[in-house]
Amino acid sequence: MKKMLAILLTLLFVLGMVPAMAEDVIELDMYFPVSVGGGPDALITALCEEFHAENPGIKVNPVYAGSYADTRTKVIAAIQAGNTPAIALMFSIDLYQLFSMGVLYNYNDLCTTEEDLAWLNGFYPGFMENSRLPQPDGSFLTYGIPWQRSTIIMYYNKDAFAEVGLDPNAPPTTWQELEDYAVKLTKKDAAGNVERYGIQIPSDKAGYAYWMLQTFTLTQDGQNLMSSDGTEVFFNHEKTIKGIEFWKHLTDIGAQAPGTPKWSTTVSDFLEGKVAMMYHTTGNLTNVRKNATFEFGTSRLAAGTSYGSPTGGGNFYLFKGVPEEQTQAAFQFIKWMTGNPERVAQWSIDTGYVATRPEAYETQRMIEYTESFPSALTARDQLEYAYAEFSVYDQGNVQDILDTAIEEVMTGQKGAADALNAAQAQADAILMDYR
Amino acid sequence: MSQRQISVQGPQREIAKKWRVTRLAWGLLLPSLIFLAIFTFYPIGYSVYMSFFKNNMATYATGPQYIGLANYITLFTQDKVFAASFRNNLIVAVVTVPTSIALGVAMAIFANQVKVGKGAVRVSYFYPSLLPMVAVANIWLFIYTPMYGLLGYINPAWHFLTNPSTVLGALIVMLIWKQAGYVMIFYISGLQNINSELYEAARIDGANARQTFWKITWPMLKPTTLYVMIITLTNAYKMVDHLYIMTKGGPGNSSNMLLFYVYQKAFDQSNTGMASAITVVLVVILLVITCVQFFTQDKRIFYA
């Protein structure tokens, strides 16, 4: 009997210890999206492990959540179900939607020391456009910390350029050249079947159709698709209509695959030599560099009346409604990830994403890398002409409306003005509530 | 005397016995009834309730807002995506149900008669239905990939999934491929239940193959057909995983369907009120179809 009691007591004691031990390590689940090839998920996991090794008291468990849209869906569902995460790596453009839910911490409140403030103010201003919100007094509050950030660049197959007699070191710089080159680069076999399209700018809803549309509006004197406070859209603006008509024109003249080429296969189409030029995120640069079997080049986007490109990619968010110590731990993790120029530089080298802090480009490893591979600078240099990515309140809904309209135009179901006028009316009806 | 006693006690004993049997029946039903209640009846009831509310991003701060039938009115008068999804589901149902049944019967008869490699034939017919939906969707995504997908090698100009006039057809082919083998299994067991004396009699009477099929095989398979029709019809309305992987309902909602639209409304757009209303419509459609089929066909079926 006594023996039994002793065993029972020991058991109770041990069981009691387990939660006590677990409390010493703060564990955080972090949802994160991947929308490029080349395995950034493995890099994120490795970084989280490295952080845990340096900070044994905090463990960040990265949870792969699919595309950016999937991640938004999952995190919002988690919040609505009362399982708010402390931290998430999400689309920078989810800012308004998350803000309107009242769940975001602003980093200005968390930055208490000089060092913190220097960190907060040390990112490229171009990337802060989708990361902060204007205040009535003209100042800004920051809600997202840039991490996997990009611009759209043009990748082109130099071998194909040489093959059709174009200068491999002179990519197109204007819409007209883009069109002419695309026609030239389109190759057909004897039976008239297309073996290689000149250009591919993916327009499917599963990808980032609205983002690609921005490449055609922003290259017209920086005309954007939305107001900077996220309550107004310019879907049926004449420049928007002109932009999408040019995009569709590339298809109509046979220089681009018909219908809505997919974001997810565009890079493999390019690597397979089935398209000679593509618009894609710089986040795929390392992937392309490792897998291209031909000489390739990168360039800024061809200009309509000006240069331009939207920024893109993911930010770190902190959510309200979790214990204070979790927020502090997550904050520490974010500073660790984004504050060290060497780490930021290495992440950029490993993926192709733009290093979010200028000082990363002064590190030895980055200088050596960009000397041997100048394409790594294309996206950063384009930041000079970069504008905010499409971001409004009720992002999921409004983005769906625009993406649908783009698909309708690109597949010829509707004319550009028709589709965009309808989309404008639908979006206005939704955004009315936020004005 | 003894008979009299029985007749007096008989009714009471009968009632007691009946109660015992009923109790046993309820007891046996209870576990599944509980699960049905939790996972089917309650969610349906809650969806009906939620469909009367405006509950989206705009009402996030204030909470759901009662709006009566407004969600339904919007759905049936303004929502073009709903109309397109409704139409697409109808097309998928009308096309896949008869083709799957015809293919299933043909495959079952072949698999039943084939002399060599009976097992191999059955397995190869059946295996598509063992694959998970997501795997199937990815396989067909590759098959349909233009230029270097499987079909791309035949004709690089085929862009089935990005062309609004072919995308639905492409999905239908995939659905039939996936479920024909499943349908076949039911017909194989149906065929084996048919008494071989009937065929013998037919042979003696000099009936040809076509007559034998239409006069004996097909009528005797009616119970199987009823069951298979319900299964394939619900399958047609359960299209969601493939859409998620392959088209996201595009291009331009030309391949959207009701269940995927529910997902988009509920999760992508956080519009629970609207999603509930579509769910209710979907439930009503399926209930009506099943009832009609069950009650109109039941009388004409010969249960062997």
Contacts between the chains, C-beta under 8 A, distances in Angstrom:
chain1	res1	chain2	res2	distance
A	69	B	268	6.5
A	73	B	267	4.5
A	73	B	268	5.8
A	76	B	267	7.9
A	76	B	270	5.9
A	77	B	267	6.2
A	80	B	270	7.5
A	97	B	57	6.6
A	100	B	57	6.7
A	100	B	60	6.9
A	100	B	61	7.9
A	101	B	57	7.7
A	101	B	60	5.4
A	101	B	61	7.9
A	102	B	61	6.7
A	193	B	155	7.0
A	193	B	156	5.1
A	193	B	157	5.6
A	194	B	147	8.0
A	194	B	156	6.2
A	194	B	157	6.6
A	195	B	156	6.9
A	204	B	162	7.0
A	204	B	248	7.4
A	204	B	250	6.0
A	204	B	251	6.9
A	205	B	248	4.9
A	205	B	249	7.2
A	205	B	250	4.4
A	205	B	251	7.4
A	206	B	247	7.2
A	206	B	248	4.2
A	206	B	250	7.1
A	257	B	146	6.3
A	257	B	147	8.0
A	257	B	159	6.4
A	257	B	162	7.5
A	258	B	159	5.6
A	258	B	162	7.1
A	258	B	163	6.8
A	259	B	159	5.0
A	259	B	161	7.9
A	259	B	162	3.0
A	259	B	163	4.9
A	259	B	164	7.8
A	259	B	251	6.1
A	260	B	162	4.6
A	260	B	250	6.4
A	260	B	251	4.4
A	261	B	162	6.6
A	262	B	162	7.3
A	265	B	145	6.3
A	269	B	147	7.1
A	272	B	147	7.5
A	272	B	148	5.5
A	274	B	147	4.7
A	274	B	148	6.5
A	393	B	57	7.4
A	394	B	56	7.7
A	394	B	57	4.4
A	394	B	58	6.9
A	394	B	269	7.8
A	396	B	57	7.6
A	396	B	268	4.9
A	396	B	269	4.6
A	396	B	270	6.3
A	397	B	56	7.7
A	397	B	57	6.9
A	397	B	269	4.5
A	397	B	271	7.2
A	400	B	264	7.1
A	400	B	268	6.6
A	400	B	269	6.4
A	403	B	250	7.9
A	404	B	81	7.7
A	404	B	250	7.5
A	404	B	252	5.9
A	404	B	253	5.9
A	407	B	250	4.9
A	407	B	251	4.0
A	407	B	252	4.0
A	407	B	253	7.8
A	408	B	251	7.5
A	408	B	252	3.9
A	410	B	251	7.0
A	411	B	162	7.2
A	411	B	163	6.7
A	411	B	164	4.8
A	411	B	251	4.6
A	411	B	252	5.7
A	411	B	254	7.5
A	413	B	164	5.6
A	413	B	251	7.8
A	413	B	252	5.0
A	413	B	254	7.3
A	414	B	252	7.7
A	430	B	58	7.6
A	433	B	58	4.3
A	434	B	58	7.6
